[in-house]
């Protein structure tokens, strides 16, 4: 189990400050590509679970990626698949962060997560592509960390959860800069019944802009809410201690009691064996003086 609430907060805040300070460092660029891969895997996972087909996952090296999938035929499956990128990443980050802070099943989670990344990379990314190398590299690394022990796994889960959550929030800024290139823009075009060929003089239709910003706002609120609730729950989590049974805490009387002493205690409603005070009606026929 992780340390108490102040220590948890210090660890989380330290990770945030470290990531922000080295946001443009080369190492952080590898981390960003990893989170983009998680984003694309969320698209693919929802597509598969909704009955669709995933044809491939690719990363472009500029913090961008794409999932080529054919959603299921039922109406709304496209909305689920497109929405899964941002919402799914927030859920993954919040889930890993919560497990890391609570210290539950940390090793198992790391090992399963590593195997999952390796499997998805082999099945749905092209051999030699950036998505393939990113998935294999991080998958093997996570798998190894999971085998090093519980403490290493707990710290790794906190790091991964913090990184994915932070980048998920940072990635929401794309909505303001290049809306039409984001998932929100793609969904807005689809909901408006338009496509890129409908752009006139490269001007975005007003209906697409309105829908795009509404979708982006909704996703942003959901993502922030998911991460906030997980963080709040993680930082306030306390291990539940069950109160011991008071009967088990009572000390027995030392030594053997004489029959007279036992009778004296019984008359006063006390069990001579355990010292427990008995209810008044326990003795239906109290001992008489003649017996």
SULHUVEN-V620926 format. One record per run of one state. SS is the DSSP state (alpha for helix, beta for strand, coil for the rest). FROM is the first residue (numbers start at 1). TO is the last residue. If there is no record, write none. Layout:
SS/FROM/TO  SS/FROM/TO
This chain:
coil/1/4  alpha/5/21  coil/22/25  alpha/26/49  coil/50/52  beta/53/59  coil/60/64  beta/65/70  coil/71/76  alpha/77/102  coil/103/105  alpha/106/124  coil/125/129  alpha/130/147  coil/148/149  alpha/150/171  coil/172/173  alpha/174/177  coil/178/178  alpha/179/181  coil/182/182  alpha/183/191  coil/192/195  alpha/196/198  coil/199/199  beta/200/200  coil/201/202  beta/203/203  coil/204/205  alpha/206/235  coil/236/245  alpha/246/249  coil/250/258  alpha/259/267  coil/268/269  beta/270/270  coil/271/276  beta/277/277  coil/278/291
